[in-house]
Amino acid sequence: MHFLYIIYSKSLDKFYTGESASVELRLILHNNHHFKKAFTNAAIDWEIVLNYSCKTKNDAVYLERFIKRMKSKKFILKLVNDNDILTDILNKR
């Protein structure tokens, strides 16, 4: 099982999208600045706002890239409020 996740930092008012087999562990790593050159090093208050279960790692990576290509905070907010959109995206590819 693999997951697409979106985390949010209130202090930055920014979202970050990623994929992982363990979202809770990945959140700890982001907040502890484990990834030295990562965008998430700018804050320590990241919280999970979306945790979407995928059948395969390929599905999670596909969704992550799709969301990052959109470059849209409005789109991310729509996903957070209605994650059925992610299912539709996977079904249409």
Buried (B, 14 or more C-beta within 10 A) or exposed (E): EBBBBBBBBEEBEBBBBBBBEEBEEBBEBBBEEEEEEEEBEEBEEBEBBBBBEBEEBEBBBBBBEBBEEEEEEEBBBEBBEEBEBBEEBBEEE
